[in-house]
Amino acid sequence: MAQPQLPAFAPPPLAPPRGPRGAGRARSSWQRRRRGGWQGESSMGSNPEDVAPGPAGSANVTPTADSSALAPSGEEGLDVRYNLLSDVGAYYAAKLLQKQLYLIYLNLMFNDIGPDGGELIAKALRKNTTLKYLRMTGNKIENKGGMFFATMLQINSSLEKLDLGDCDLGMQSVIAFATVLTQNQAIKGMNLNRPILYGEQEESTIHLSHMLKENHFLVELHLCKHDIKNSGLQQLCDALYLNSSLRYLDVSCNKITHDGMVYLADVLKCNTTLEVIDLSFNRIENAGANYLSETLTSHNRSLKAVILFSYRLSVVSNNIEGEGLVALSKSMKTNPTFSNIYIWGNKFDEATCVAYSDLIKMSYLKPDNTDVEPFVVDGRVYLAELSNGLKKHYYWTPTYGEAYGHSSNAGFALVPVGQHL
């Protein structure tokens, strides 16, 4: 099978370390690779001098090393997150995508790859038929790089999940993704968190809503920090009346209030596929919590036989007080499929603490399915925070314990998309 050809790209010459400062930087870069789980380190050798920093703050594979230095040894995934790979490193990553026929997972999260490096990787993926999951999170590929990835999705039919969160995407590239996904049937999970958007018209949300009406293959969609307001949520909810595939919707860190919860509560009476809703860091308050509670209670009574229907809800830091939190706790007693709820960061009164303590004691709520734990001091019940959530280890992993436990990453465990979620 002929290998796809990359566009002409000559990586800049990499300077050798200059004095103790340069040598120390090379060592720290090597150590970060080992801690970050460089699965191909056996190919690099054990000598830290194999890695040399480049000019102007870049640190990459030395010019004498080719993409085989990045190749995983007997593994299907490669994780080089949190290093100093720049556009030069992206060049070798693109060569790797051409040569490595068994690589299905590539994590380049939070390196220094820019728009040009994003272009190289996107063009390499046009003819790649093996990669299933790519994480570009935190690389500032900007609007230019985003457009190349959107163009790639018109051609690539094997990639199942693409994470472009915190990549400084622009309005043009977000709309391009929404347009492409109306036709793409391979992508199951898409992360477009925190684009750089200007204006108050929510054009990107309108295009994404139209995409959800047409796309019946997308399972997971992350729209964190999209500046979505109540009108934007209304557009998304209108699309969910027609969508039959989406199971995980993340609209955290937006500007949704209790008025927007009216639209969400209404669509949840009809939509029987949505399983995970992340509403954390909005302002739904007591009124919004009451709307959700009423829907969860009544909806269960009308659709008891729909075994695929369930809700996992995150309402972290939504300025909800005792009334709203107690209402949500009551809905858990009547809705057996409402299994996970995360409430830390709201306003707990004594009634709230007692309500959630009772839920756990009576086994309506499993301790691993919430982010609070009751304890008693002087005869009064309080709630302490647990390190559980929908995606606690999205940006980092713990130094001890299970890194990908279901309790800390419940959203990904409940709605798996691909092998490496």
Contacts in CASP RR format, 6 or more apart in sequence:
PFRMAT RR
TARGET T0000
AUTHOR 0000-0000-0000
METHOD contacts of the structure
MODEL  1
MAQPQLPAFAPPPLAPPRGPRGAGRARSSWQRRRRGGWQGESSMGSNPED
VAPGPAGSANVTPTADSSALAPSGEEGLDVRYNLLSDVGAYYAAKLLQKQ
LYLIYLNLMFNDIGPDGGELIAKALRKNTTLKYLRMTGNKIENKGGMFFA
TMLQINSSLEKLDLGDCDLGMQSVIAFATVLTQNQAIKGMNLNRPILYGE
QEESTIHLSHMLKENHFLVELHLCKHDIKNSGLQQLCDALYLNSSLRYLD
VSCNKITHDGMVYLADVLKCNTTLEVIDLSFNRIENAGANYLSETLTSHN
RSLKAVILFSYRLSVVSNNIEGEGLVALSKSMKTNPTFSNIYIWGNKFDE
ATCVAYSDLIKMSYLKPDNTDVEPFVVDGRVYLAELSNGLKKHYYWTPTY
GEAYGHSSNAGFALVPVGQHL
3 98 0 8 1.000
3 99 0 8 1.000
4 98 0 8 1.000
4 124 0 8 1.000
4 126 0 8 1.000
4 127 0 8 1.000
4 128 0 8 1.000
6 91 0 8 1.000
6 94 0 8 1.000
6 95 0 8 1.000
6 98 0 8 1.000
6 120 0 8 1.000
6 123 0 8 1.000
6 124 0 8 1.000
7 120 0 8 1.000
7 123 0 8 1.000
9 91 0 8 1.000
9 120 0 8 1.000
11 60 0 8 1.000
11 63 0 8 1.000
11 87 0 8 1.000
11 88 0 8 1.000
11 89 0 8 1.000
11 91 0 8 1.000
12 54 0 8 1.000
12 55 0 8 1.000
12 58 0 8 1.000
12 88 0 8 1.000
13 55 0 8 1.000
13 63 0 8 1.000
14 52 0 8 1.000
14 53 0 8 1.000
14 54 0 8 1.000
14 55 0 8 1.000
14 58 0 8 1.000
14 60 0 8 1.000
14 62 0 8 1.000
14 63 0 8 1.000
14 88 0 8 1.000
15 52 0 8 1.000
15 53 0 8 1.000
15 54 0 8 1.000
15 55 0 8 1.000
16 52 0 8 1.000
17 23 0 8 1.000
17 24 0 8 1.000
17 25 0 8 1.000
17 26 0 8 1.000
17 52 0 8 1.000
17 53 0 8 1.000
22 53 0 8 1.000
25 53 0 8 1.000
25 59 0 8 1.000
26 48 0 8 1.000
26 49 0 8 1.000
26 51 0 8 1.000
26 52 0 8 1.000
26 53 0 8 1.000
26 59 0 8 1.000
27 48 0 8 1.000
29 51 0 8 1.000
29 53 0 8 1.000
29 59 0 8 1.000
29 83 0 8 1.000
29 84 0 8 1.000
30 48 0 8 1.000
30 50 0 8 1.000
30 51 0 8 1.000
32 82 0 8 1.000
32 83 0 8 1.000
33 41 0 8 1.000
33 51 0 8 1.000
33 80 0 8 1.000
33 83 0 8 1.000
34 41 0 8 1.000
36 79 0 8 1.000
36 80 0 8 1.000
36 81 0 8 1.000
36 82 0 8 1.000
36 83 0 8 1.000
37 79 0 8 1.000
37 80 0 8 1.000
38 44 0 8 1.000
38 78 0 8 1.000
38 79 0 8 1.000
38 80 0 8 1.000
39 72 0 8 1.000
39 73 0 8 1.000
39 75 0 8 1.000
39 77 0 8 1.000
39 78 0 8 1.000
39 79 0 8 1.000
40 69 0 8 1.000
40 70 0 8 1.000
40 71 0 8 1.000
40 72 0 8 1.000
40 73 0 8 1.000
40 75 0 8 1.000
40 78 0 8 1.000
42 73 0 8 1.000
43 68 0 8 1.000
43 69 0 8 1.000
43 70 0 8 1.000
43 71 0 8 1.000
43 73 0 8 1.000
44 50 0 8 1.000
44 51 0 8 1.000
44 65 0 8 1.000
44 69 0 8 1.000
50 62 0 8 1.000
50 65 0 8 1.000
50 69 0 8 1.000
51 59 0 8 1.000
51 61 0 8 1.000
51 62 0 8 1.000
52 59 0 8 1.000
52 62 0 8 1.000
53 59 0 8 1.000
53 84 0 8 1.000
54 60 0 8 1.000
54 86 0 8 1.000
54 88 0 8 1.000
57 84 0 8 1.000
57 86 0 8 1.000
57 112 0 8 1.000
58 84 0 8 1.000
58 86 0 8 1.000
58 87 0 8 1.000
58 88 0 8 1.000
58 112 0 8 1.000
59 83 0 8 1.000
59 84 0 8 1.000
59 85 0 8 1.000
59 86 0 8 1.000
60 84 0 8 1.000
60 85 0 8 1.000
60 86 0 8 1.000
60 88 0 8 1.000
60 89 0 8 1.000
60 92 0 8 1.000
61 69 0 8 1.000
61 70 0 8 1.000
61 88 0 8 1.000
61 89 0 8 1.000
61 92 0 8 1.000
65 92 0 8 1.000
66 92 0 8 1.000
66 95 0 8 1.000
67 92 0 8 1.000
67 93 0 8 1.000
67 95 0 8 1.000
67 96 0 8 1.000
67 98 0 8 1.000
67 99 0 8 1.000
67 100 0 8 1.000
68 99 0 8 1.000
69 92 0 8 1.000
70 78 0 8 1.000
70 80 0 8 1.000
70 92 0 8 1.000
70 93 0 8 1.000
70 96 0 8 1.000
71 78 0 8 1.000
71 96 0 8 1.000
71 99 0 8 1.000
71 100 0 8 1.000
71 103 0 8 1.000
72 78 0 8 1.000
72 100 0 8 1.000
72 103 0 8 1.000
74 102 0 8 1.000
76 102 0 8 1.000
76 103 0 8 1.000
76 104 0 8 1.000
76 105 0 8 1.000
76 419 0 8 1.000
77 103 0 8 1.000
77 104 0 8 1.000
77 105 0 8 1.000
77 106 0 8 1.000
77 107 0 8 1.000
77 420 0 8 1.000
78 96 0 8 1.000
78 103 0 8 1.000
78 105 0 8 1.000
78 106 0 8 1.000
78 107 0 8 1.000
79 105 0 8 1.000
79 107 0 8 1.000
80 107 0 8 1.000
80 108 0 8 1.000
80 111 0 8 1.000
81 107 0 8 1.000
81 108 0 8 1.000
81 109 0 8 1.000
81 110 0 8 1.000
81 111 0 8 1.000
81 135 0 8 1.000
82 109 0 8 1.000
82 110 0 8 1.000
82 111 0 8 1.000
83 111 0 8 1.000
84 111 0 8 1.000
84 112 0 8 1.000
85 93 0 8 1.000
85 108 0 8 1.000
85 111 0 8 1.000
85 112 0 8 1.000
85 113 0 8 1.000
86 111 0 8 1.000
86 112 0 8 1.000
86 113 0 8 1.000
86 114 0 8 1.000
87 113 0 8 1.000
87 114 0 8 1.000
87 116 0 8 1.000
87 117 0 8 1.000
87 118 0 8 1.000
87 120 0 8 1.000
89 111 0 8 1.000
89 113 0 8 1.000
89 117 0 8 1.000
90 108 0 8 1.000
90 113 0 8 1.000
90 114 0 8 1.000
90 116 0 8 1.000
90 117 0 8 1.000
90 118 0 8 1.000
90 120 0 8 1.000
90 121 0 8 1.000
91 117 0 8 1.000
91 120 0 8 1.000
93 106 0 8 1.000
93 108 0 8 1.000
93 120 0 8 1.000
93 121 0 8 1.000
93 124 0 8 1.000
94 117 0 8 1.000
94 120 0 8 1.000
94 121 0 8 1.000
94 123 0 8 1.000
94 124 0 8 1.000
95 124 0 8 1.000
96 103 0 8 1.000
96 106 0 8 1.000
97 103 0 8 1.000
97 106 0 8 1.000
97 121 0 8 1.000
97 124 0 8 1.000
97 125 0 8 1.000
97 128 0 8 1.000
97 131 0 8 1.000
98 124 0 8 1.000
98 127 0 8 1.000
98 128 0 8 1.000
100 130 0 8 1.000
101 130 0 8 1.000
102 130 0 8 1.000
103 130 0 8 1.000
103 131 0 8 1.000
104 130 0 8 1.000
104 131 0 8 1.000
104 132 0 8 1.000
104 133 0 8 1.000
104 419 0 8 1.000
104 420 0 8 1.000
105 131 0 8 1.000
105 132 0 8 1.000
105 133 0 8 1.000
105 419 0 8 1.000
105 420 0 8 1.000
106 131 0 8 1.000
106 133 0 8 1.000
106 134 0 8 1.000
106 135 0 8 1.000
107 135 0 8 1.000
108 121 0 8 1.000
108 134 0 8 1.000
108 135 0 8 1.000
108 136 0 8 1.000
108 139 0 8 1.000
109 135 0 8 1.000
109 136 0 8 1.000
109 137 0 8 1.000
109 138 0 8 1.000
109 139 0 8 1.000
109 163 0 8 1.000
110 137 0 8 1.000
110 138 0 8 1.000
110 139 0 8 1.000
111 139 0 8 1.000
112 139 0 8 1.000
113 121 0 8 1.000
113 136 0 8 1.000
113 139 0 8 1.000
113 140 0 8 1.000
113 141 0 8 1.000
114 139 0 8 1.000
114 140 0 8 1.000
114 141 0 8 1.000
114 142 0 8 1.000
114 145 0 8 1.000
115 140 0 8 1.000
115 141 0 8 1.000
115 142 0 8 1.000
115 144 0 8 1.000
115 145 0 8 1.000
117 141 0 8 1.000
117 145 0 8 1.000
118 136 0 8 1.000
118 139 0 8 1.000
118 141 0 8 1.000
118 145 0 8 1.000
118 146 0 8 1.000
118 148 0 8 1.000
118 149 0 8 1.000
119 144 0 8 1.000
119 145 0 8 1.000
119 148 0 8 1.000
121 134 0 8 1.000
121 136 0 8 1.000
122 145 0 8 1.000
122 146 0 8 1.000
122 148 0 8 1.000
122 149 0 8 1.000
122 151 0 8 1.000
122 152 0 8 1.000
123 148 0 8 1.000
123 152 0 8 1.000
125 131 0 8 1.000
125 134 0 8 1.000
125 152 0 8 1.000
125 156 0 8 1.000
125 159 0 8 1.000
126 152 0 8 1.000
126 155 0 8 1.000
126 156 0 8 1.000
127 155 0 8 1.000
128 156 0 8 1.000
128 158 0 8 1.000
129 157 0 8 1.000
129 158 0 8 1.000
130 158 0 8 1.000
131 158 0 8 1.000
131 159 0 8 1.000
132 158 0 8 1.000
132 159 0 8 1.000
132 160 0 8 1.000
132 161 0 8 1.000
132 418 0 8 1.000
132 419 0 8 1.000
132 420 0 8 1.000
133 159 0 8 1.000
133 160 0 8 1.000
133 161 0 8 1.000
133 162 0 8 1.000
133 163 0 8 1.000
133 418 0 8 1.000
133 419 0 8 1.000
133 420 0 8 1.000
133 421 0 8 1.000
134 159 0 8 1.000
134 161 0 8 1.000
134 162 0 8 1.000
134 163 0 8 1.000
135 163 0 8 1.000
136 149 0 8 1.000
136 162 0 8 1.000
136 163 0 8 1.000
136 164 0 8 1.000
136 165 0 8 1.000
136 167 0 8 1.000
137 163 0 8 1.000
137 164 0 8 1.000
137 165 0 8 1.000
137 166 0 8 1.000
137 167 0 8 1.000
137 191 0 8 1.000
138 165 0 8 1.000
138 166 0 8 1.000
138 167 0 8 1.000
139 167 0 8 1.000
140 167 0 8 1.000
140 168 0 8 1.000
141 149 0 8 1.000
141 164 0 8 1.000
141 167 0 8 1.000
141 168 0 8 1.000
141 169 0 8 1.000
142 167 0 8 1.000
142 168 0 8 1.000
142 169 0 8 1.000
142 170 0 8 1.000
142 196 0 8 1.000
143 168 0 8 1.000
143 169 0 8 1.000
143 170 0 8 1.000
143 171 0 8 1.000
143 172 0 8 1.000
143 173 0 8 1.000
143 196 0 8 1.000
145 173 0 8 1.000
146 164 0 8 1.000
146 167 0 8 1.000
146 169 0 8 1.000
146 170 0 8 1.000
146 173 0 8 1.000
146 176 0 8 1.000
146 177 0 8 1.000
147 172 0 8 1.000
147 173 0 8 1.000
147 176 0 8 1.000
149 162 0 8 1.000
149 164 0 8 1.000
149 173 0 8 1.000
149 177 0 8 1.000
150 173 0 8 1.000
150 176 0 8 1.000
150 177 0 8 1.000
150 179 0 8 1.000
150 180 0 8 1.000
151 176 0 8 1.000
151 180 0 8 1.000
153 159 0 8 1.000
153 162 0 8 1.000
153 177 0 8 1.000
153 180 0 8 1.000
153 181 0 8 1.000
153 184 0 8 1.000
153 187 0 8 1.000
154 180 0 8 1.000
154 183 0 8 1.000
154 184 0 8 1.000
156 186 0 8 1.000
157 184 0 8 1.000
157 185 0 8 1.000
157 186 0 8 1.000
158 186 0 8 1.000
159 186 0 8 1.000
159 187 0 8 1.000
160 186 0 8 1.000
160 187 0 8 1.000
160 188 0 8 1.000
160 189 0 8 1.000
160 417 0 8 1.000
160 418 0 8 1.000
161 187 0 8 1.000
161 188 0 8 1.000
161 189 0 8 1.000
161 190 0 8 1.000
161 220 0 8 1.000
161 417 0 8 1.000
161 418 0 8 1.000
161 421 0 8 1.000
162 187 0 8 1.000
162 189 0 8 1.000
162 190 0 8 1.000
162 191 0 8 1.000
163 191 0 8 1.000
164 191 0 8 1.000
164 192 0 8 1.000
165 191 0 8 1.000
165 192 0 8 1.000
165 193 0 8 1.000
165 194 0 8 1.000
165 222 0 8 1.000
166 193 0 8 1.000
166 194 0 8 1.000
168 195 0 8 1.000
168 196 0 8 1.000
169 192 0 8 1.000
169 195 0 8 1.000
169 196 0 8 1.000
170 195 0 8 1.000
170 196 0 8 1.000
170 197 0 8 1.000
171 195 0 8 1.000
171 197 0 8 1.000
171 198 0 8 1.000
171 203 0 8 1.000
171 204 0 8 1.000
173 195 0 8 1.000
174 192 0 8 1.000
174 195 0 8 1.000
174 197 0 8 1.000
174 204 0 8 1.000
174 207 0 8 1.000
174 208 0 8 1.000
175 203 0 8 1.000
175 204 0 8 1.000
175 207 0 8 1.000
177 190 0 8 1.000
177 192 0 8 1.000
178 204 0 8 1.000
178 207 0 8 1.000
178 208 0 8 1.000
178 210 0 8 1.000
178 211 0 8 1.000
179 207 0 8 1.000
179 211 0 8 1.000
181 187 0 8 1.000
181 190 0 8 1.000
181 211 0 8 1.000
181 215 0 8 1.000
181 218 0 8 1.000
182 210 0 8 1.000
182 211 0 8 1.000
182 214 0 8 1.000
182 215 0 8 1.000
184 215 0 8 1.000
184 217 0 8 1.000
185 217 0 8 1.000
186 217 0 8 1.000
187 217 0 8 1.000
187 218 0 8 1.000
188 217 0 8 1.000
188 218 0 8 1.000
188 219 0 8 1.000
188 220 0 8 1.000
188 417 0 8 1.000
188 418 0 8 1.000
189 218 0 8 1.000
189 219 0 8 1.000
189 220 0 8 1.000
189 221 0 8 1.000
189 417 0 8 1.000
190 218 0 8 1.000
190 220 0 8 1.000
190 221 0 8 1.000
190 222 0 8 1.000
191 222 0 8 1.000
192 221 0 8 1.000
192 222 0 8 1.000
192 223 0 8 1.000
192 226 0 8 1.000
193 222 0 8 1.000
193 223 0 8 1.000
193 224 0 8 1.000
193 225 0 8 1.000
193 226 0 8 1.000
193 250 0 8 1.000
194 224 0 8 1.000
194 225 0 8 1.000
194 226 0 8 1.000
195 204 0 8 1.000
195 225 0 8 1.000
195 226 0 8 1.000
197 204 0 8 1.000
197 226 0 8 1.000
197 227 0 8 1.000
202 227 0 8 1.000
202 228 0 8 1.000
202 229 0 8 1.000
202 231 0 8 1.000
202 232 0 8 1.000
202 235 0 8 1.000
204 226 0 8 1.000
205 223 0 8 1.000
205 226 0 8 1.000
205 228 0 8 1.000
205 232 0 8 1.000
205 235 0 8 1.000
205 236 0 8 1.000
206 232 0 8 1.000
206 235 0 8 1.000
208 221 0 8 1.000
208 223 0 8 1.000
208 236 0 8 1.000
209 232 0 8 1.000
209 235 0 8 1.000
209 236 0 8 1.000
209 238 0 8 1.000
209 239 0 8 1.000
210 239 0 8 1.000
211 218 0 8 1.000
211 239 0 8 1.000
212 218 0 8 1.000
212 221 0 8 1.000
212 236 0 8 1.000
212 239 0 8 1.000
212 240 0 8 1.000
212 242 0 8 1.000
212 243 0 8 1.000
212 246 0 8 1.000
213 239 0 8 1.000
213 242 0 8 1.000
213 243 0 8 1.000
215 243 0 8 1.000
215 245 0 8 1.000
216 243 0 8 1.000
216 244 0 8 1.000
216 245 0 8 1.000
217 245 0 8 1.000
218 245 0 8 1.000
218 246 0 8 1.000
219 245 0 8 1.000
219 246 0 8 1.000
219 247 0 8 1.000
219 248 0 8 1.000
219 415 0 8 1.000
219 417 0 8 1.000
220 246 0 8 1.000
220 247 0 8 1.000
220 248 0 8 1.000
220 415 0 8 1.000
220 417 0 8 1.000
221 246 0 8 1.000
221 248 0 8 1.000
221 249 0 8 1.000
221 250 0 8 1.000
222 250 0 8 1.000
223 249 0 8 1.000
223 250 0 8 1.000
223 251 0 8 1.000
223 254 0 8 1.000
224 250 0 8 1.000
224 251 0 8 1.000
224 252 0 8 1.000
224 253 0 8 1.000
224 254 0 8 1.000
224 278 0 8 1.000
225 252 0 8 1.000
225 253 0 8 1.000
225 254 0 8 1.000
226 251 0 8 1.000
226 254 0 8 1.000
227 254 0 8 1.000
227 255 0 8 1.000
228 236 0 8 1.000
228 251 0 8 1.000
228 254 0 8 1.000
228 255 0 8 1.000
228 256 0 8 1.000
229 254 0 8 1.000
229 255 0 8 1.000
229 256 0 8 1.000
230 255 0 8 1.000
230 256 0 8 1.000
230 257 0 8 1.000
230 259 0 8 1.000
230 260 0 8 1.000
230 263 0 8 1.000
233 251 0 8 1.000
233 254 0 8 1.000
233 256 0 8 1.000
233 260 0 8 1.000
233 263 0 8 1.000
233 264 0 8 1.000
234 260 0 8 1.000
234 263 0 8 1.000
236 249 0 8 1.000
236 251 0 8 1.000
237 263 0 8 1.000
237 264 0 8 1.000
237 266 0 8 1.000
237 267 0 8 1.000
238 263 0 8 1.000
238 267 0 8 1.000
240 246 0 8 1.000
240 249 0 8 1.000
240 267 0 8 1.000
240 271 0 8 1.000
240 274 0 8 1.000
241 267 0 8 1.000
241 270 0 8 1.000
241 271 0 8 1.000
243 271 0 8 1.000
243 273 0 8 1.000
244 273 0 8 1.000
245 273 0 8 1.000
246 273 0 8 1.000
246 274 0 8 1.000
247 273 0 8 1.000
247 274 0 8 1.000
247 275 0 8 1.000
247 276 0 8 1.000
247 415 0 8 1.000
248 274 0 8 1.000
248 275 0 8 1.000
248 276 0 8 1.000
248 278 0 8 1.000
248 411 0 8 1.000
248 414 0 8 1.000
248 415 0 8 1.000
249 274 0 8 1.000
249 276 0 8 1.000
249 277 0 8 1.000
249 278 0 8 1.000
250 276 0 8 1.000
250 278 0 8 1.000
250 390 0 8 1.000
251 277 0 8 1.000
251 278 0 8 1.000
251 279 0 8 1.000
251 282 0 8 1.000
252 278 0 8 1.000
252 279 0 8 1.000
252 280 0 8 1.000
252 281 0 8 1.000
252 282 0 8 1.000
252 314 0 8 1.000
253 280 0 8 1.000
253 281 0 8 1.000
253 282 0 8 1.000
254 281 0 8 1.000
254 282 0 8 1.000
255 282 0 8 1.000
255 283 0 8 1.000
256 279 0 8 1.000
256 282 0 8 1.000
256 283 0 8 1.000
256 284 0 8 1.000
257 282 0 8 1.000
257 283 0 8 1.000
257 284 0 8 1.000
257 285 0 8 1.000
258 283 0 8 1.000
258 284 0 8 1.000
258 285 0 8 1.000
258 286 0 8 1.000
258 287 0 8 1.000
258 288 0 8 1.000
258 291 0 8 1.000
260 284 0 8 1.000
260 288 0 8 1.000
261 284 0 8 1.000
261 287 0 8 1.000
261 288 0 8 1.000
261 289 0 8 1.000
261 291 0 8 1.000
261 292 0 8 1.000
262 291 0 8 1.000
264 277 0 8 1.000
264 291 0 8 1.000
264 292 0 8 1.000
265 288 0 8 1.000
265 291 0 8 1.000
265 292 0 8 1.000
265 294 0 8 1.000
265 295 0 8 1.000
266 295 0 8 1.000
268 274 0 8 1.000
268 292 0 8 1.000
268 295 0 8 1.000
268 296 0 8 1.000
268 299 0 8 1.000
268 311 0 8 1.000
269 295 0 8 1.000
269 298 0 8 1.000
269 299 0 8 1.000
269 302 0 8 1.000
272 303 0 8 1.000
272 306 0 8 1.000
272 308 0 8 1.000
272 309 0 8 1.000
273 308 0 8 1.000
273 309 0 8 1.000
274 311 0 8 1.000
275 309 0 8 1.000
275 310 0 8 1.000
275 311 0 8 1.000
275 312 0 8 1.000
275 414 0 8 1.000
275 415 0 8 1.000
276 311 0 8 1.000
276 312 0 8 1.000
276 390 0 8 1.000
276 410 0 8 1.000
276 411 0 8 1.000
276 414 0 8 1.000
276 415 0 8 1.000
277 311 0 8 1.000
277 312 0 8 1.000
277 313 0 8 1.000
277 314 0 8 1.000
278 314 0 8 1.000
278 390 0 8 1.000
279 313 0 8 1.000
279 314 0 8 1.000
279 315 0 8 1.000
279 318 0 8 1.000
280 314 0 8 1.000
280 315 0 8 1.000
280 316 0 8 1.000
280 317 0 8 1.000
280 318 0 8 1.000
280 342 0 8 1.000
281 316 0 8 1.000
281 317 0 8 1.000
281 318 0 8 1.000
282 318 0 8 1.000
283 318 0 8 1.000
283 319 0 8 1.000
284 292 0 8 1.000
284 315 0 8 1.000
284 318 0 8 1.000
284 319 0 8 1.000
284 320 0 8 1.000
285 318 0 8 1.000
285 319 0 8 1.000
285 320 0 8 1.000
285 321 0 8 1.000
286 320 0 8 1.000
286 321 0 8 1.000
286 322 0 8 1.000
286 323 0 8 1.000
286 324 0 8 1.000
288 320 0 8 1.000
288 324 0 8 1.000
289 315 0 8 1.000
289 318 0 8 1.000
289 320 0 8 1.000
289 323 0 8 1.000
289 324 0 8 1.000
289 325 0 8 1.000
289 327 0 8 1.000
289 328 0 8 1.000
290 323 0 8 1.000
290 324 0 8 1.000
290 327 0 8 1.000
292 313 0 8 1.000
292 315 0 8 1.000
292 328 0 8 1.000
292 331 0 8 1.000
293 324 0 8 1.000
293 327 0 8 1.000
293 328 0 8 1.000
293 330 0 8 1.000
293 331 0 8 1.000
294 327 0 8 1.000
294 331 0 8 1.000
296 311 0 8 1.000
296 328 0 8 1.000
296 331 0 8 1.000
296 335 0 8 1.000
296 338 0 8 1.000
297 330 0 8 1.000
297 331 0 8 1.000
297 334 0 8 1.000
297 335 0 8 1.000
299 335 0 8 1.000
300 334 0 8 1.000
300 335 0 8 1.000
300 336 0 8 1.000
300 337 0 8 1.000
300 338 0 8 1.000
301 334 0 8 1.000
303 309 0 8 1.000
309 337 0 8 1.000
310 337 0 8 1.000
310 338 0 8 1.000
310 339 0 8 1.000
311 335 0 8 1.000
311 337 0 8 1.000
311 338 0 8 1.000
311 339 0 8 1.000
311 340 0 8 1.000
312 339 0 8 1.000
312 340 0 8 1.000
312 341 0 8 1.000
312 369 0 8 1.000
312 390 0 8 1.000
312 410 0 8 1.000
312 411 0 8 1.000
312 414 0 8 1.000
313 328 0 8 1.000
313 338 0 8 1.000
313 340 0 8 1.000
313 341 0 8 1.000
313 342 0 8 1.000
314 341 0 8 1.000
314 342 0 8 1.000
314 389 0 8 1.000
314 390 0 8 1.000
315 328 0 8 1.000
315 341 0 8 1.000
315 342 0 8 1.000
315 343 0 8 1.000
315 346 0 8 1.000
316 342 0 8 1.000
316 343 0 8 1.000
316 344 0 8 1.000
316 345 0 8 1.000
316 346 0 8 1.000
316 371 0 8 1.000
317 344 0 8 1.000
317 345 0 8 1.000
317 346 0 8 1.000
318 346 0 8 1.000
319 346 0 8 1.000
319 347 0 8 1.000
320 343 0 8 1.000
320 346 0 8 1.000
320 347 0 8 1.000
321 346 0 8 1.000
321 347 0 8 1.000
321 349 0 8 1.000
322 346 0 8 1.000
322 347 0 8 1.000
322 348 0 8 1.000
322 349 0 8 1.000
322 351 0 8 1.000
322 352 0 8 1.000
325 343 0 8 1.000
325 346 0 8 1.000
325 348 0 8 1.000
325 352 0 8 1.000
325 355 0 8 1.000
325 356 0 8 1.000
326 351 0 8 1.000
326 352 0 8 1.000
326 355 0 8 1.000
328 341 0 8 1.000
328 343 0 8 1.000
329 352 0 8 1.000
329 355 0 8 1.000
329 356 0 8 1.000
329 358 0 8 1.000
329 359 0 8 1.000
330 355 0 8 1.000
331 338 0 8 1.000
332 338 0 8 1.000
332 341 0 8 1.000
332 359 0 8 1.000
332 364 0 8 1.000
332 365 0 8 1.000
333 359 0 8 1.000
333 364 0 8 1.000
339 365 0 8 1.000
339 366 0 8 1.000
339 369 0 8 1.000
340 369 0 8 1.000
340 370 0 8 1.000
340 410 0 8 1.000
340 414 0 8 1.000
341 365 0 8 1.000
341 369 0 8 1.000
341 370 0 8 1.000
342 370 0 8 1.000
342 371 0 8 1.000
342 388 0 8 1.000
342 389 0 8 1.000
342 390 0 8 1.000
343 356 0 8 1.000
343 370 0 8 1.000
343 371 0 8 1.000
343 372 0 8 1.000
344 371 0 8 1.000
344 372 0 8 1.000
344 383 0 8 1.000
344 385 0 8 1.000
348 382 0 8 1.000
348 383 0 8 1.000
350 380 0 8 1.000
350 381 0 8 1.000
352 383 0 8 1.000
353 374 0 8 1.000
353 380 0 8 1.000
353 381 0 8 1.000
353 382 0 8 1.000
353 383 0 8 1.000
354 381 0 8 1.000
356 365 0 8 1.000
356 370 0 8 1.000
356 372 0 8 1.000
356 374 0 8 1.000
356 383 0 8 1.000
357 374 0 8 1.000
357 381 0 8 1.000
357 383 0 8 1.000
359 365 0 8 1.000
360 366 0 8 1.000
360 367 0 8 1.000
360 370 0 8 1.000
360 373 0 8 1.000
360 374 0 8 1.000
367 373 0 8 1.000
367 386 0 8 1.000
368 388 0 8 1.000
368 406 0 8 1.000
368 407 0 8 1.000
369 388 0 8 1.000
369 407 0 8 1.000
369 410 0 8 1.000
370 386 0 8 1.000
370 388 0 8 1.000
371 385 0 8 1.000
371 386 0 8 1.000
371 387 0 8 1.000
371 388 0 8 1.000
371 389 0 8 1.000
372 383 0 8 1.000
372 384 0 8 1.000
372 385 0 8 1.000
372 386 0 8 1.000
373 383 0 8 1.000
373 384 0 8 1.000
373 385 0 8 1.000
373 386 0 8 1.000
374 381 0 8 1.000
374 382 0 8 1.000
374 383 0 8 1.000
374 384 0 8 1.000
375 381 0 8 1.000
375 382 0 8 1.000
375 383 0 8 1.000
375 384 0 8 1.000
376 382 0 8 1.000
387 408 0 8 1.000
388 407 0 8 1.000
388 408 0 8 1.000
388 410 0 8 1.000
389 407 0 8 1.000
389 408 0 8 1.000
389 409 0 8 1.000
389 410 0 8 1.000
389 411 0 8 1.000
390 409 0 8 1.000
390 410 0 8 1.000
390 411 0 8 1.000
390 412 0 8 1.000
391 409 0 8 1.000
391 411 0 8 1.000
391 412 0 8 1.000
392 408 0 8 1.000
392 409 0 8 1.000
393 403 0 8 1.000
393 404 0 8 1.000
393 405 0 8 1.000
393 408 0 8 1.000
393 409 0 8 1.000
394 409 0 8 1.000
397 403 0 8 1.000
397 404 0 8 1.000
402 408 0 8 1.000
405 413 0 8 1.000
406 413 0 8 1.000
412 421 0 8 1.000
413 421 0 8 1.000
END
